[in-house]
């Protein structure tokens, strides 16, 4: 008689990864993500945490009816520019940053409005804050900007007269250097044109007289 066949043990299935290892992997990924988010939050672009603080901005800025403070800064090519260089001419001051979504969103409307009111003599000065002159100039150029772009990356030149906590902030200054209106948010082309053209008309009479 032949020897009985020897039965091989059935192959065993691979043991599943222990739950503790999976949990450790998940927690490791979560911790890494939290570190990245914290680094962005603490060291990210200056100004993001101040977007939208319109109430604070309105309290600190020059008031409508007051003289707009003069300042000396540079354009994105390094040329000195004073607000008082435009004495006798209406000026639309826009404080902005190419890093801010609201500023980027309104840029085409701002440019279109500028093209409409520039022939009327309204000067648009786009004062870039919290970014390099190169970043501001490049963004404006790539997106068809033709207005004068100024750069005050660390706010050393404009902070004293214009403590900006809202992006964008628009100020409309008449030929006498008086602030006629302030807009603390993005504007449509129509709104921007309307505000700028108000500078071409005499100021309304003072109701106190």
CORPENOR-V861559 format. One record per residue. RES is the residue in one letter. SS is DSSP state (H for helix, E for strand, L for the rest). PHI is phi in degrees with one decimal (NA if undefined). PSI is psi as a letter, one per 40 degrees, with the letter a starting at -180 (999 if undefined). Layout:
res: {RES:RES}
ss: {SS:SS}
phi: {PHI:PHI}
psi: {PSI:PSI}
//
This chain:
res: {X:X:X:X:X:X:X:X:X:X:X:X:X:X:X:X:X:X:X:X:X:X:X:X:X:X:X:X:X:X:X:X:X:X:X:X:X:X:X:X:X:X:X:X:X:X:X:X:X:X:X:X:X:X:X:X:X:X:X:X:X:X:X:X:X:X:X:X:X:X:X:X:X:X:X:X:X:X:X:X:X:X:X:X:X:X:X:X:X:X:X:X:X:X:X:X:X:X:X:X:X:X:X:X:X:X:X:X:X:X:X:X:X:X:X:X:X:X:X:X:X:X:X:X:X:X:X:X:X:X:X:X:X:X:X:X:X:X:X:X:X:X:X:X:X:X:X:X:X:X:X:X:X:X:X:X:X:X:X:X:X:X:X:X:X:X:X:X:X:X:X:X:X:X:X:X:X:X:X:X:X:X:X:X:X:X:X:X:X:X:X:X:X:X:X:X:X:X:X:X:X:X:X:X:X:X:X:X:X}
ss: {L:L:L:L:L:L:L:L:L:L:L:L:L:L:L:L:L:L:H:H:H:H:H:H:H:H:H:H:H:H:H:H:H:H:H:H:H:H:H:H:H:H:H:L:L:L:L:H:H:H:L:L:L:H:H:H:H:H:H:H:L:L:L:L:L:L:E:L:L:L:L:E:E:E:E:L:L:L:L:E:E:E:H:H:H:H:L:L:L:L:E:E:E:E:E:E:L:L:L:L:H:H:H:H:H:H:H:H:H:H:H:H:H:H:H:H:H:H:H:H:L:L:E:E:E:E:E:E:E:L:L:L:H:H:H:H:H:H:H:H:H:H:L:L:L:L:L:E:E:E:E:E:L:L:L:L:L:L:L:L:L:L:L:L:L:L:L:L:E:E:E:E:E:L:L:L:L:E:E:E:E:E:E:L:L:L:L:L:H:H:H:H:H:H:H:H:H:H:H:H:L:L:L:L:L:L:L:L:L}
phi: {NA:-77.8:-67.0:-62.7:-63.3:-88.2:-87.7:-79.6:-64.2:-62.3:-62.4:-92.9:-71.2:-61.6:-67.5:-65.0:-59.1:-56.2:-61.2:-64.4:-67.5:-62.7:-62.5:-64.0:-64.6:-62.2:-65.2:-63.9:-65.2:-62.6:-62.8:-62.2:-63.5:-64.1:-65.0:-62.7:-63.0:-63.7:-63.2:-64.1:-67.2:-83.4:-118.8:-75.1:-60.9:-63.0:105.3:-62.4:-77.0:-108.4:-62.8:94.4:-84.3:-62.9:-61.4:-62.2:-60.2:-64.0:-69.6:-94.9:-75.5:-55.4:-87.5:-59.1:97.7:-94.9:-70.3:-76.8:-60.9:-74.8:-151.8:-124.9:-141.4:-128.3:-80.6:-70.6:-102.2:90.7:-84.5:-67.9:-139.0:-107.7:-61.4:-68.3:-62.1:-104.3:-55.3:86.3:-121.6:-69.5:-130.1:-105.6:-93.4:-122.5:-95.5:-152.3:-152.9:-67.7:-77.8:-95.2:-53.3:-62.1:-67.9:-66.5:-65.2:-89.0:-54.4:-61.6:-69.1:-61.6:-62.9:-63.5:-65.4:-58.4:-63.2:-78.3:-96.2:-58.5:-62.5:-83.1:98.1:-86.9:-97.4:-94.6:-113.7:-95.3:-91.2:-82.7:-121.1:63.0:-157.4:-73.4:-61.3:-62.1:-63.4:-66.2:-64.5:-64.8:-61.7:-61.5:-65.0:-62.4:-100.2:79.4:-70.2:-120.9:-84.9:-77.1:-102.3:-102.9:-134.2:-133.2:-61.0:-110.8:64.0:-66.4:-94.9:-118.3:-59.5:-60.4:-93.6:-136.8:-75.1:-91.3:-126.2:-141.7:-122.7:-82.8:-122.6:-114.6:-128.8:-112.0:-118.0:-82.0:-65.0:-89.6:82.1:-99.9:-70.5:-100.0:-160.9:-134.0:-125.5:-103.0:-159.6:-67.6:-125.2:-77.1:-57.8:-62.9:-64.1:-62.7:-63.2:-62.1:-64.4:-65.7:-71.9:-62.7:-70.6:-87.3:-106.8:-59.4:-65.0:-64.3:-63.5:-69.9:-66.6:-79.0:-106.9}
psi: {i:i:i:i:i:h:h:i:i:h:i:i:i:h:h:i:h:i:d:d:d:d:d:d:d:d:d:d:d:d:d:d:d:d:d:d:d:d:d:d:d:d:e:a:h:i:d:d:e:e:h:e:g:d:d:d:d:d:d:d:i:i:i:h:e:i:h:h:i:i:i:h:a:i:i:e:e:e:h:h:h:i:d:e:d:f:h:e:i:i:h:h:h:h:h:i:h:e:e:h:d:d:d:d:d:e:d:d:d:d:d:d:d:d:d:d:e:d:d:e:e:h:h:h:h:h:h:h:i:f:i:i:d:d:d:d:d:d:d:d:d:d:e:e:h:e:i:h:h:i:h:g:d:e:e:d:d:e:d:d:d:g:g:h:e:h:h:i:h:h:h:h:h:a:e:e:e:h:h:d:i:h:h:f:a:i:i:i:d:d:d:d:d:d:d:d:e:d:e:e:i:i:i:i:i:h:e:e:999}
//
